[in-house]
Amino acid sequence: MRLERVVVRGFRNLEAMERDVPEEGAALLGRNGQGKTNLLEAIYYPVLFRSLRGSADAEVTAFGGPGFHVAAQLAADGGALEIAATYQAAGKRKRIVVDGAEVARLADAVGRWAAVAFLPGDVALASGPASGRRQYLDRMLSLADRSYLAALSRYRAALAQRNSALRQGRGELVEMFDAPLAAAGAVVVRGRLGWLEGAAARFAAELAALGEPGEGVLRYHGAAPLADPAAWPEALERTRARDLARGLTTAGPHRDDLVLEVGGRELRAFGSTGQQRSAAIALKLVELDTLAEARGTQPALLLDDVFAELDGERQRRLAARLVQPEIRQVFVTAPRADELPAGISLPRWTVEGGRASA
């Protein structure tokens, strides 16, 4: 599946546009502040129907505008597919349409088209707190497997209710949410561990391909036995007094982490800037492979200023990885054409003042 045409109106500083998209993607060139990242954000919006930068829809709307509209026309193996989202600032209403039919539930539209995006801030996947890596896992696995998304939703609902009961100091009410928390939480832990079985080797291979000399290691930091619902009663009982004292649940996958290492050293604490950036890129390439395998079609790859702060050798290696035949559509940004490695020969769009032109 690939993006054939994009329609954007009222989105951040972008001028209204309706453009055919080259089959292989495009290099978006322009000075900072002209709208390159905003265009990537608009392209990605029909994947999760939210900003890839975490902004609220009201913040995405052009300043003083009534709302925004984004549509993606896609070429799929089974035919064409059109996905559109319209947000109305008045009333804060969002309408999602797939092939002309309005979708009542967001979950039914999420992931109909898949894309993987890298932003400069994603270096925090290697250097930042555990919450970012959990978010990475949950977003990726939810797009790869709807049963994971359903279990994650149930887990978060049970967790919120249990925490509310804990804050009220109502021990008898807390116990009512133990069973649903365990049932959904076991699915979440099992899904993460199952993904890691293949992802660890992929991560090591991607890091090596990017030129990192030390062995890359990806491991799960958490209570693996909680993949079995039968292990939850003991775990929750063991932490019950502490949970009541703190007013929150301290056992479960919402507190777990994904540990990244190179050469036996944890990247978050000891990695160089180049190593952390390479590791974050490697995680995104693992995500690309994960979604392609789960969905049977290659997602688009969106890279914002990805070559910045990489040395020449890492740039050359990443460029070689991006032109592999299994990566069918790439969108990459750079301030100038001469800042792209020689191996990147994508069609070029200039972005200036919110307008994109070939």
Secondary structure, DSSP 8 states (H G I E B T S, - for coil): -EEEEEEEESBTT---EEEE--TTEEEEE--TTSSHHHHHHHHHHHHHSS-TT---HHHHB-TT-SEEEEEEEEEETTEEEEEEEEEETTTTEEEEEETTEE-SSGGGTTTSS-EEEE-GGGGHHHHS-HHHHHHHHHHHHHHH-HHHHHHHHHHHHHHHHHHHHHHTT-HHHHHHTHHHHHHHHHHHHHHHHHHHHHHHHHHHHHHHHTT--S-EEEEEES-GGGGSGGGHHHHHHHTHHHHHHHTS--SSGGG-EEEEEETTEEHHHH--HHHHHHHHHHHHHHHHHHHHHHHSS--EEEESSTTTT--HHHHHHHHHHHTSTT---EEEEESSGGGS-TT----EEEEETTEEE-
